[in-house]
């Protein structure tokens, strides 16, 4: 019922948004008032703000068509290397002769599409052969495809690494870090040929008992039955995933926005002012962020509930109790995969210490093959996106991969 109510609201507001969109387009035409008319620009800005009250449920484009390698422009082509009902192993193929380290970037399944890591991909590309887990929106996955929980998540990472081939490196961003450690432990225990040479964990909840954040407190504030009854709903009948049980992306977005509501309100007020004053470059930056931020992805119910229970409530990996298909996994099995952890000093989603905890769990990795990077002055998104990611964090990631390639 929850999803149906949301959809009904979206449908009711659609005519208003269409009207506002048309009005905004009209007001931006040169024949409507002089270019410097503050009143006209303000009206157009108001119309755009009305249009921006909607969410989208389609993956935005990565839009990485070209990069510079060794001072030369190189075309980039997105190729689906392997496709399952729940995700695509997406390869950013470059037409170069050099053999570069192969990297699997494991994107979070946390309410947004993998394009949230666009800057991460673009920064890695000049020096690496990059693949990414492009997770599909559960709203568009038929119920016939079956369930997708943490067991299936681990299966997918192994299958993707196997497809890439031996000798690759893996980088996990945010939510997948916990299960990624378990995955590498499983591959280590079984002697899997595609065991990654290095594992980089960036701002991920390896042990949320350390420096709990509001996100962690929310996850432990109610029983798992409460989450199942109040946050899980069925996809409306009009979509391909009709009646699949999901945790809607719009609810995850609402939860994240509520943590910093004043900041988001201020950002939109600033956007209005930039538009009204004709400050197009400043407005474009805010538009770009929220176009991505408001593109939401629904999570399979079993994946969301298992993550809340096993990662945030029961801390199974940190306590040595993480299981995959009934088999208990031990991070101490990891010995041949080098480890780098990255955290942001001001991260209010995954606090400092929570990712670094992987070092205490992976005791079989030799000390000289472990590294930790704490980035001053950045929050959660600054760990994998933005100027400090590119200038200060990425060199540590690049060096770690190069040393252990």
N, C-alpha and C positions, 0 to 999 in steps of 0.2 A: 504493500500500500504506500510506503514511503516514497518509492521511486515513481509510482503513478501520480502522487500529489506533486512531486517536483516537476514531472513532465507536463502535467496539466497547467501548472504555473508558467512554465516556459512557453507553452502553446498560447496561453491567454495574453502574455506580454509580447508575443511575436509581432502583432500588427503595430503596436506602439514603437517597437524598435525599427521596423521597416519604415514607418513614417519619419522617425527621427533620422534614419540613414538618408532618406531622400531629401529631407530638409537640409541636412548637413552638406550634402552634395550640391544642392542648389545655392546655398550660402557661400560656397567656396568658388562659385563661378565668377569670372572677372566682371561680368556685367552687373553684378549685384553690389553696388556701392564701391567706393574707392578701395584700393588694396590696403591702405592704412586705416580703414574704418574699424575702430576698436569694438564698436557695438556689433557689427556684422560678425567679426571674428568671435566675439563672446557668444553670440547665438549659435554659431557653428560649433563652438567648443561644447556648449551645453547639449547640442544634439548628439555629438560624439559620445559624451559621457553617458547619455541614455543608452546608446547602442552598446556601450562597453559593460553593461550590467549582465550580459549573457555569458555563459560558459560554452565552450566547444568540446566535442567528444571525438574529434578526428585528429590524428597525429599531424602536427605541423611538419613542414619539410625541413630537412637538415640544411639544405641550401649551401652545401660545401662543394662547389663546382671546380674550384681551382685552389691550389696552394703553391707556395714557393719552396723548392728543394734545391739547395746549393745555388741560390740566387737566380734560379730559373723557374718560370711558371710551369706547373704540371697539372694536367686535368685530373679530376677525381670522379670516379664513377661508382655509384652505389649498386652493389650486386647482392641479391639474396643468395647466400651460399647454402643455406639449409633452412627449410620452413616446416614448422609444426603448427598445429592449431593454436598453440599458446604463444609462440614467439618465432621470430626470424633471426637467424645468424646473418647479420648484415655486414658485408665486406666493403670497405672504402678502398677500391682498387685504384692504384696509380700506375701509369705507364712509364716505369723506370726500370733500368737494368740492375740497379743495386739491390742486394739482398739485405733487407732490414729485419730487425727483431719483430716477430709476430706477437701481437698483443690482443687479448680478448678483454674488452671493457665490459664489465658486468653492470648494467644499469639497474637502478632501484625499481622495484614494483611497489610504489608508495603513492599512487594517485596521479602521477604525471607520466608522460611518454618519455622515451629514451632521448628525445631531442632536447630535453633539459640539459643533457651533457654535450650539447653542440660545441661549446667552447673547449671542453675537455678533448673531444675528438679532433677539433681543428688544431689544437696545440700539439697533440701527439703525432699527427699525420706526417709532418715533414721528416721525422726520424724513425717512424715505425710503420709496420704493415698492420693496420688497425681493423679489428672486427668489433661489433657491438651486439649485445643481446637486445633486440628490438621487440620488447614484449607487446603482445596484442591486447586490445581493450576487451575485457571479459564480456562486455555488453554485446560484442559482435561475434562471440564464440558459441557455436551451437552446443546445446546440452549433450548431444551425441558424442562430443569430443571427450566427455568424462570429467573427472575431477582434476584439480591442480592444487596440490598442497606443497609443503616443504620437501617431501620425498620426490615429487615430480620436478620441483625446482632444482634439486641436486642432480637428478637424472639429466635435465636439460643442460646444465653446465658441463657435465662430463661428456655428453653427446657432442656439444659444441666444440669443446677442447679436442675431442677425438677427431672431429671433422677437420679442424685446423691442422692437427698433426703434432707429433712430438716436438719438444723444444720451444713451445710458446711460453708467453708470460701472461699473467692474469691480473687485472686491476679491478677491484670492487669499490663501488662508490655508495656510501650510506647503507641503506637497509640490507643489501645482500651480504655484507661482510661477515655476519655471524654464520650463515649457512655456507658461505664460501670457504671458511676455515674448515668446517665439517666436510665439505666436498673434497678439499685437498687432502684431508686426513684419510678419507675413504680411498682415494686414489693412491695414497702412499701405502696404506695397509694392503691393498690388492696388487701393488706393483704395476699400476696402469702405465702403459707406454706413453700416454699423452700427459703425464704428470707435469705441471708447469714448472719452469726453471725458477721463476720468482713469483711472489704474491704481494701485491700492494693493496693495503686496506686504507681507504680514505673516509674518515669521519663516519665510521660504522659502529653499530651497537654490539660490540663483542661481549662486554659485561656491563649491563646497565645498572648494576648495584653501585657503581662508582660515580660519584657526583651526579645524582639523579636530576633530570631536567623536568620541565612541565610535561613534556611528552611521556617521559617515563612514569611520572606520577599519575597521568591520565590512564595509562595502560594498567596500572595496579590499583586504581581507585574502585574498580568493580570486578565482579567475578566474570569468568569467561562466558557463563550462561547469560549474564546481563548484556555483554557485547553481542552475543548471538541473537538475543531477542530484540535489542534496540537499534543495532547498527547494520544488521544484515537484512537485505530485501531482495525481491525478485525483479528481474529485468522486464520492462513492459513488453507486451506481445508484439509490438510493431518491429522489434529489432531481431536480428538473426539469433542472438543469444536469449531469445524469449524464455522467461521463467527460470533462467539460471540464477542461482543465489549468489549475490555479490555484495561487496562493500563498496558503495558508490563513490566515485572520485569526487563528486561534489561535497560529500560529507567530510572526506579527508581534507579537501581544500578549506572548508569552513573551519575545521579544527586548527589547521595551521594559521589561517588568517586571524582567528580569535586570539592567538598567542601574541600577535603584534598588530592589533587592530588599529591603534592610533597611527602607527607607521604607514599602514596601507591607506588609511583615510587621508593622511597628509600627502602621500604620493599622488593620489588622484586629485586633490586640491591643487597641488603643484602642476599636475598635467593640465588642468583647466587653465591655470594662469599662463603656462607656456603657450598653449594654443591661442589664448586671447591676445597675447602680446606678439604673436608671430614668431616665437622662439622655436623654430621647427626642429633643430638638432636636439635640443633638450627634450622636447616632446617625443621625438623618435626613440630616444633611449628608454623612456618610461613605457611607451607603447610596446616596444620589443620585449621587454621583460614581462609585462602582463599578458601579452598575446600568448606567450609560452606558459605562464603561470596559470592562466585560466583555461588551458587545454587539459582536460582531466580524463583519467583512465580508471575504469572500474576494475577492482580486484576480485578474483574468485573468492568466495566466502571462506572456503577451507584454508586457502593460503593466508588470508588475513587473520583468521582466528588462531591458526597454528602459530603464526608469527607472534601475535600478542601473548599467547599462553606460553610457548616454549622459549621465546627470546626475552620477552619483557617481564613476564610474571614468574616463570620458573627458572630462568637463567640456566638452561640445561647445558649449553656448551661450556660455560664457565665452571659448572659443577661436575663436568665430565659425564653428563647424562644424555647428551644429544644422540638421538637414534635415527637411523635411516632404514626404513622397512624392517624394523625390529632389531636391527644390528646397532649396538652401541659403538659410537665413534670416539676416538681419543686423539686430541690434537697433538699429543706427544709422539704420535706416529709420523708426524711431518719432520723429516730430517734433511731431505735433498732439495727442498724448495726454499729459496732465500725469502726473507720477510722484511717489508717496509711498511710502517704505519705512519699515517699523516693525520694530524688534528689541527683544528683552528682554536686559537686562544679564546675567542668570544663566541664559540659555537653554543647556541642555546637549545639545539635539537639533540645533538650527540656530544656531550660535554667532554672536555679533555680528560683523558684517563680511560675512557670507555673503549676506545680502539687500541690504545697502547697495551691494554690487558692481554692482547694476543701474544705478546712476548712472554708473559708468565705461563701461558698455556702451551706454547710451542717450545718446550724445554729441550727437544732433541736437535733443534737448529743451532749450529755453532754460533757463538757470540759475534764473530766477525762477519757472519752472514745475516745479521739482524741490524736494522736501522730504524730510528724514530725521528720524525720531523714535526715539531710543534711550531705552527706559523703564527707569529704575533699579529694582533690587530685584525684578524678576519673571523667572520662568523661561519655558519654552516656552508652556505653556497660559495663563499670565498675560497673554500678549500679546493674546489674543482672548477671554478669559473671566475673570470675577472683578471685584473692586472697583476695582482699578487700571485695568483695561481700561475700565470704565465711567466712572471719574472723570477719568483722566489721558490715556489713549490715544485714546479715542473722540472727545473734542473736537478732536484734531488731524485725525482721519479726517473728521469732519463738516465741519470748516472747509475742508479740502482739496477735498472734493466740492462744497461750496457755492461756493467761489471759482471753480471751473472748470466749473460747471454751465451 
